[in-house]
């Protein structure tokens, strides 16, 4: 006998709700970042999303050194040294007591439990922006399929209210999770980072075999069913990792073998280095802290390679902030704008 779950008590762990996003699907969107990811990409731009547990981080510029957080921590996981407040990650349970008591909000809890109804009530506040722009709500991460029951009910409820829904996945999940979630998604954003299985394992901690199998599975769902209606593929272009001619060519040749017309957008997302502070706050080092932005000319070149692989050239675009040769600016950076430009926007990197 099947058991019907009570969704009023079903909870998910949400890292962040980001409003007014133009990066995660069409129109103006609200993106829900879920906690937990099965990959450990060396370039990860959201390191706070990897652990499924709530985590505390310290923002030094806000701290008034009152030490109240140290006094209230039940695990004695906080201490003060010359650099400020330090968190013993082995002792910290993510209870959030320190963040609740911090008078200057220097300590923040990353990860909050929501019920489906609570989260929907919060998200639909942005409905006017969705309706005017053709936008909607994207569930990202981390990896949202790790919380498949919660995400299924969330998307089901949202689309039942006439809101465009999207899910952003790294593809490391079982087919059952996709089969549960995707009938309630208008759009799937699917990351393909590296085509070589061993390189993929070296940079992300996992082979890409299941990812590529799942991409085929999603493509068939789009081809054969009413929902999901659309599939976008995104490739992060990371210097020294994914930015080779061979990788882009190999991914393109794989995509060209999928059912014709299923993929409507292949986005090459230029590396950015804006997440350095996130690693510092979590007490971690980042392998790409000193890496420079991609050259605009290089992104154009890689996009041309992508268009020559057998995919529909019209679906290929590159996005993000770049530098370009001959720039006299001190930073050498050039910000590309999404506005009225089909070949450029601020793409997300995971």
N, C-alpha and C positions, 0 to 999 in steps of 0.2 A: 504494500500500500504506500503510495507516495505521500510525502509530508509537505504541506504548504508552509513556506517560511513566512514569519511575521516580519515584514519589511520595516515596521515601526521601530524594531529593536536592532535591525541590521546596521552596523556601523563600519565606516571606512576611515582610514588614516590619511588625511589631506595635508600636504606640505604647504601649499599656497594657493590662493585664488588671485589670478592676474587679470585685471580688467583692461579694456581698451587695447587688446592685442590685435596686431595685423599680421602676425607671423604664423599662425597655426590653423590656417584655413581661410575661406573667403570672407570678405566683409570685416566688420568690427566684431571681435569675439571676446568672450571671457574664457580663460583657460584654467582648468582645475588640474593642479599638479599633485599626483598621488605619491605616497611614500613607498619606497622599496623598488629595487631594480636587480635583475639576475646577472647583469653585466657589470664589469668594473673597467670601463674604458679609461685608458690612461689620460685622455684629453677631456674627460667629462666636465661639462660646464655647470652641472648641477650636483656637486658631490654630496650635498645635504639630502638629496633624494635617494641615494643608494641604499642606506639602511632602512628597513621597514619600521624601525622603532623611532619614537620621538627623540630628538636630540636638542641639547642646549648649545647655543654659541654666544660668545661675548663680543660686544662692540665697544672697543676701547674709547672711542671718541665721546661716548655718552656717559662713561663711568665716572662717578663722583667718589669712588673709593670708600664708600660707607661700610663695606664688608657685611652688610645685612644678609647678602646671599650666602656667605660662608656660615653665618650663625644659624640659618634656617635649613640648610641642606641635611636631610636625614641620613645620608650615606657618607658624609664628610668627604665629598668628592671635589670640593672647591677649596682653593688656597690662593694666597696672594704672594707673588714674587716680584722681582724687579720689573718684569714686563707687564704686570697687571694681574687680573684674575685668570687663573688656569683651571681647567677642568680635567680631572682624572677620568678618562673615558672608560676605564675598566670598572670604576666604582659607580659612575653616574648611571642611573636607571631611567632618566628622562621623565621624572615625575612632574617637573615644572614648578616646584615650590619656589625655587630661586627666582625664576622669571616672574612669578606672581607677586613676589615681595619686593623686587627690585624697583626703587622709586624713580630711577632715571631711564628705565627700559634698556639698560645696557646688556641685560641677559634676555635672550629670546628663546622660546621653545619652538623648535621646528617640527611640526607634526601635531595635528589636532584631530580628535575623533569627532565625526559628524554622523548623524543619521541621514538617510536619504531625504526625508521630508525637510529636515533643517537645511540641508545643502541646496535643495531645489528652491526653497523659499528665499535663500540668499541670492541664488543665481538669476532668478527671474526678475530681480530688480533691474536688470540691464536689458530687458526685453525691447524697450524703445530703440536702443542702439542697434540691436539685431535687425529689427524690422526695417529701419531706415537704410541700413547698409548691406543687407543680404548676409548678415553674419550669423553667429550662433555660439554654441558652447563646445569647446574641445576638452576632452579628458586626456591628460598627458601624464608625464612622470619624471623620473622613475619609470616604472612599467605598470600601466593600469591593469593589465590582465592578471597581475598577481593578486588583485582584489576583485576577482571576476564577478562574484555574486553582487557585491555592492555596486560596481560599475554597470553591470547589466540593468539593475533596477533603476539606477540614476538615469541612464540614457533612455530607458523605456519610459520613465515618467516625464522626462524633458520633451522627448519627441511626441508623446501623447498630448503635450500642451502646445504643439505646433512649432517647436524650436528646432532649428537645424543643429544636428549633432555630429561630432567627429571624434575619432579616437586616434591617438598617436602611439604607435607601438614599435618596439625594437624587434618584434617577431620571435622572441625567445619565450615560448609558451606552448601549451598543448593545444591541439586543434579543438578540443572541447571548449576551451575558454573563448576561442574565436567564434565558434558556432553559437555560443550563448550570447556573446556581446554584439557581434556585428549586425544581426538583424535589426538592431535598434540604432544603428549609426548610418547617417547619410554619407559620410566620407571617412575613408581610412587613410591616415598618414603612416607610411611604412618606411622605416629606416633601413637602408642597405649601405653599410659602411665600407666593407672590404670584400672582394670576391675571392681572394685566396684564403683557404680555410686555416692554414697554419699562421699566416699573418694576422688573421682575424683573432685566432686564439691568443697570440702573443700580445696584441694591443687591447683586447677586451676581456680576456679570461675565458672565452668560450669559442667553440667552433661555429661556423656559420651554416652548417648543414641543415639544422632545424629551421633557421631563419629563411633560407631559400626555399625549403619545402613549404613553409607556411605562406610565403609570398605567392607561390603557385596556388595554394589553397584559397587565399584571399581573392586572387585573380579569378578563379572559377566561381566563387561566390558572387562577385560583381557581375560576371558574365551571365550567370544562370538564374540569379534571383533578383527580386525587386530592390532589396536592400542587402548590403550597402550599394549606393548608386555610383560611387566614384572612388578611385584609388590614386593617391599621390605617392611618389617615391622620393625620399630625401637622402642625400649623401653628404655627410660632413666632409669638407675639404680641409684636412689637417696637415700642416707642413711636416714633412718627414714621416708621414704615416699613410694617409689615404690619397695624397695629392699627386700620385704618379700617373703617367699616361696609361700604363698597363692596367692599373686599377679601374680607372674611369672607363677604359675601353672594354675591359672584362665585364664590368657591371652592365654597360650598355648592351653588349652582346647577349647577356643573360636576359635582360628586360625585353630585348627584341624577340626572344623566343616565347614570351607570354602571349596569351590570346590578344589578337589585334584590337586596338581601341580601348582596352581596359584601363591602361594607365593614361591619365589625362594631364599629368604634370610630373616632370623629373627635375628636382631642384638640387643644385649644387650649392651647399651652404658654406660660405667662406668662414674660416676660423676667426674667432675673436678672443681677446685675452682679458675680458672684463670680469672674469670670475676669480681672479687671484685672491681677493679679499675673503672670498668664501672659504678657501682652503686655510687661510690664516686663522679665521675665526673658529674653524673646526680643529685647529692644531695639526694640520697636515701640510705636506709639501706637494707642489704641483710640478709634474715633469715638463709642462709647457709654459712655465712662468716667464721664461725669457724668449719665447717664440714670437716672431713678428707677424703682423698681418700679412695675408696673401697679397701679391701684386695684382692689380686690376688686369694687367695684360695676361697674367697666368690664368686667371679665372676665365677670361674670354677664350684663351687657347683650349683649356680643358672643356669648356662648353662646346667648342667646335669639334673636339674629339668625340664628345658624347653624341652630338648630332650626326656623326658619320658612322655610328655603330649599327644602324639598321632600325633604330627606334624612329618614330615620327619626329623629325627635327623641331616641329612646332611645340612639342611638349617640354623641351629642354630650356631651362633658364638658370642663372646663377644669382645668388643673393648675398647681401651682407656688406660689412664695412671692409674697405681695401686700402692699400697704398698703391701708388703708381709711379713709375719711373719718370724722373724729371720734375717731380713736385718740389717746390722750394719751401714748403711748409716744414716747420721744425719736426713735426711728428711724421710727416710723410703719409698721412692718412687721408682718405677721401671717403665720405659717407655717401652711399648710394641710397636713393629714395624710391619708395614703392609707388609714389603718387604718379598715376597716369603713365607708368612705365612697365610694360609686361615682362621685361627682362631683369627686373631688379626689385628686391624688397629686403627687409631685415629678417633673414632666416634664422630659425632656431637650430642649435647644435646640441646633440645629446651624446 
